[in-house]
Amino acid sequence: MLGFPKVLKTEVSLHNKRTDCWIIIKDKVYDVTSYVEEHPGGDAILVHAGDDSIEGFFGYASSTKTRLNLFILHSNKGDEMSFFPKEE
């Protein structure tokens, strides 16, 4: 998307803790910090914090996939990511 800032995957990798957790799923970056404590798998969400989480994500309930839209930050384009505002 035009007009949105770019960030590198290295930026996402900095958000790798319980209090600051971003994940990448299908070329999109999500800020799931507010969801970490609610995650039904407990700390499993932190395994891929700051990294690609597609392997851990697929296979979970489809309701989780729908809810994920609440946390979207970026869409990955190779090594760069385009910013997307969170859906209201």
Secondary structure as GFF3:
##gff-version 3
##sequence-region A 1 88
A	DSSP	beta_strand	6	8	.	.	.	ID=ss1
A	DSSP	alpha_helix	9	13	.	.	.	ID=ss2
A	DSSP	beta_strand	16	17	.	.	.	ID=ss3
A	DSSP	beta_strand	20	25	.	.	.	ID=ss4
A	DSSP	beta_strand	28	31	.	.	.	ID=ss5
A	DSSP	three_ten_helix	33	38	.	.	.	ID=ss6
A	DSSP	three_ten_helix	42	48	.	.	.	ID=ss7
A	DSSP	alpha_helix	54	57	.	.	.	ID=ss8
A	DSSP	alpha_helix	62	67	.	.	.	ID=ss9
A	DSSP	three_ten_helix	68	71	.	.	.	ID=ss10
A	DSSP	beta_strand	72	77	.	.	.	ID=ss11
A	DSSP	beta_strand	80	83	.	.	.	ID=ss12
###
